Amino acid sequence: AQSVTQLGSHVSVSEGALVLLRCNYSSSVPPYLFWYVQYPNQGLQLLLKYTSAATLVKGINGFEAEFKKSETSFHLTKPSAHMSDAAEYFCAVSDSGGGADGLTFGKGTHLIIQP
Amino acid sequence: GAVVSQHPSRVICKSGTSVKIECRSLDFQATTMFWYRQFPKQSLMLMATSNEGSKATYEQGVEKDKFLINHASLTLSTLTVTSAHPEDSSFYICSGGGNLPYEQYFGPGTRLTVT
């Protein structure tokens, strides 16, 4: 069975500082990994995805994530936080790419941006 | 592209009644649609997977007679919560996948409140 662990339910950074949101996964097969962002009372927006191509994945809004098989990690980073980045972030895993099977989500990390 | 809509966005119903939530893929055909449930400040949990023209596959612990899912066409899936109870109050999110590799496109969600 696949699972996702997001370390830190809340992360607070200052505007302009580095954002680091941690995600570790477990999967019996090479996984497909995703990061989604959710603003209050809204659905999910895909930030980026790892699909076994390049291990460093660049996404929207300046976010990127690096797949590290040896560490079973897929941490999300952004060099400089912006106030508009404040939201809930979810890491998700799929064995099949997500198109034909549901995703398994982590518990989420609430990102707080301090002015 | 790849837009999914949900209707209604918010619904309040009385205990014991049934409520239907619609999920539509607006600009693509979703062979597979997924229904997730999200409790306040928690992650998304997959409830069921539906394929057009066939019965939905429910996750363990989800009552199929309570959460009726119909996927009548490649652009429409419905979730009916029957005999709703206050504990059914939640945020329900659908997504469409299937022919789109590696991605699910999420709807904006429906906030159900059962009084």
Interface residues (C-beta under 8 A of the other chain):
Chain A: Y32 Y36 N41 Q42 G43 L44 Q45 L46 K49 T51 F90 G97 G98 G99 A100 D101 G102 L103 T104 F105 G106 K107 G108
Chain B: V4 Q6 T32 F34 Y36 Q42 S43 L44 M45 L46 T49 E59 F91 I93 S95 G97 G98 N99 L100 P101 Y102 E103 Q104 Y105 F106 G107 P108 G109 R111
